[in-house]
Amino acid sequence: MAGAAAAAAAAVASGISARPAAPRRAVTRRCARPSVVRAAISVEKGEKAYTVQKSEEIFNAAKELMPGGVNSPVRAFKSVGGQPIVFDSVKGSRMWDVDGNEYIDYVGSWGPAIIGHADDEVNAALIETLKKGTSFGAPCLLENILAEMVISAVPSVEMVRFVNSGTEACMGALRLVRAFTGREKIIKFEGCYHGHADSFLVKAGSGVATLGLPDSPGVPKGATYETLTGPYNDAEAVKKLFEENKGEIAAVFLEPVVGNAGFIPPQPGFLNALRDLTKQNGALLVFDEVMTGFRLAYGGAQEYFGITPDVTTMGKVIGGGLPVGAYGARREIMEMVAPAGPMYQAGTLSGNPLAMTAGIHTLKRLTEPGTYEYLDKVTGDLVRGILDAGAKTGHEMCGGHVRGMFGVFFTGGPVHNFADAKKSDTEKFGRFYQGMLEEGVYLAPSQFEAGFTSLAHTSQDIEKTIEAAEKVLKRI
């Protein structure tokens, strides 16, 4: 342990902050679409051979300090090979690692960086808030402001409870639907991930799928006994589950657009069918909009598709890159939550002033005209370009996007559910992934994760990414 820590310290002391402050300019107003000036060492220009030596040294030390060397499993690169990239800084659409390599980023901290990394306006607001303190553990005005913004934007939400992560949001929503309906069973979909709470780790996607884990050890059978599963995009399977469990199902949970089994959109009529089935059976419909909230539209997937659920969970974008989560519903349901009602849920850092500030200023930017049209254009151009490159180079690929969320699979498709997604050639994806890293493009390190664009991505970023993809696809 001491040796690992010493190695890590030595790596830091040797100067891991490879990106000098001067060579890049700050991203200014979004509408200007400025590009970020290259760091002194650039993968794209080939000014230095691509190397990950410092990343390897730091990660090797990390494996002695943290399980698998990471604090979230997908980061470990288990499904794409090689060792993780250790990052030093981010700005706009770019990331710089500790070896000085520069990347165009399509992970966006797994979604929250929708206006770009380290936005100047958000950072300035955070600095002012920081001067007042980092945590109150008591009410503050900022909670009211962000709550009003969320309520005015999201069709299903009349009251909201802030928490600190998407997992917490889904845990709170689960307890809430059971308390409100007096029922215990829930339906979720294969490959959908709703955080790592026991009840949801049944046929879950995300890191569980990436690591090839069936269901997590340590989860008691009793915790998942009331969790029923079916294939995504299969309304008949849901209807059958309701018929087999009459009067027992509290809610249907789903990602309205799947992002944790790769990018999988709903088929026409699927969300409408779920809305009808839940109403007919006295159950609640829960949209897990941790990824899709404020990303597909200002009002989330429910605004985009015109389907209003009973309960919504949110995260990522509403914290502007700081830890945050939330769940909300109509007043009648939310008044079950303590102290208004008997369902208990609490959190010391919930409504943290820093997270509230980042969320407020991020959402303000998203209300600017043309925001979602721009996201739709750059993301569509990206996906079409990559698929065209695949066709030119003889690879079977499919994919798609909705606004600022996308994904591609190494299979001819179509991909409508997790079983379809698993037909993808994950070994080929791993080779593609490593090749894209060498070309200066950072994608999600799993075939079973969606990608994200931001308002900071430029047409030049998209063009360079497509050129990189064609180059890599030719050689794999």
Summary of the structure (lengths in Angstrom):
residues: 476
radius of gyration: 22.0
end to end distance: 39.2
largest distance: 65.4
contacts: 1693
relative contact order: 0.16
helix: 40%
strand: 14%
